[in-house]
Amino acid sequence: MREMLEANTLRSDVWRALARVADPELDEPVTDMGFIEDVEFAGPPDDAIVTVVFRLPTYWCSPNFAFLMADGISREVAGVAGVTRVLVRLEDHMHAEEVMAAVNGGRRFEEVFAALCDGADLSELRATFDAKAFQRRQESVLARLRALGWSDRSIAAMTLRQLDAVDFDGGEASAQRPRYREALVRRGLARWPGDLAFRTWEGEALTPEGLKDYVLRLRQVRLNMEFSGALCRGLQGSRYKELGTVDGEPTLVDFVLGRIPARTGGGASGCL
């Protein structure tokens, strides 16, 4: 009975860890996106080998994105108590073998994909996605505060203590507040309860006069990410539906909707 309880605890902890891994382009958890196909456990709960199986919306998804998610999965699950080894298995992807070899072998992305990426720096891509994620989370919180009647002057002067005390009454802002706060602290833009709750990604304090235009700019970032997320979900949902064919061949629509099974191959994908 004790071992069963420990196994259930381990399983729950692993899934919570997976929920902290986000699609880098969309800033949405891979668990919410339906990318995690299965989680397999071997060995006792205090010395477990965990294999995470995941699948992306298309066969030709960028190897950069695939690597970032696979690396995130490996890092987060490895931090769970009782897990001694993590194996990531990417299925139905044109660069699955390379991604798995890199992540499971502890190799850098640039080392594995040097020829394909022509010296591309993955750290720059990480920074770009981190900035967009920060902005999307911040926009949700700022927009809700304005809708609740907070003045632009009050928002610009708001501290972390005040932000923590706001009752968002559920909704998107409630979900994004802790994620925004975590990104704010990780970026080094705030630390103590009396620090400003809102700064730009570059560290500049917001001003009452510029807040309206700033929120509008952030809104464009959010809308672009939400559009990409909707498209991604559509591709994910339609990937394995029955193919429509013309003279026995898939049509362009099938490629756009991601209906081409992995065995048929796909077009080449760049690093970005």
Secondary structure, DSSP 4 states (H G I P E B T S, - for coil): -HHHHHHHHHHHHHHHHHTT-EETTTTEETTTTT-EEEEEEES-TTSEEEEEEEE-SSTT--HHHHHHHHHHHHHHHHTSTTEEEEEEEEES-TTHHHHHHHHHTT--HHHHSHHHHTT--HHHHHHHHHHHHHHHHHHHHHHHHHHTT--HHHHHH-BHHHHHH----SHHHHHHHHHHHHHHHHTTS--STTSBS-B-TTSPBP-TTTHHHHHHHHHHHHHHHHHHHHHHHHHHHHTTSPPPEETTEE-HHHHHTT-S-GGG--------
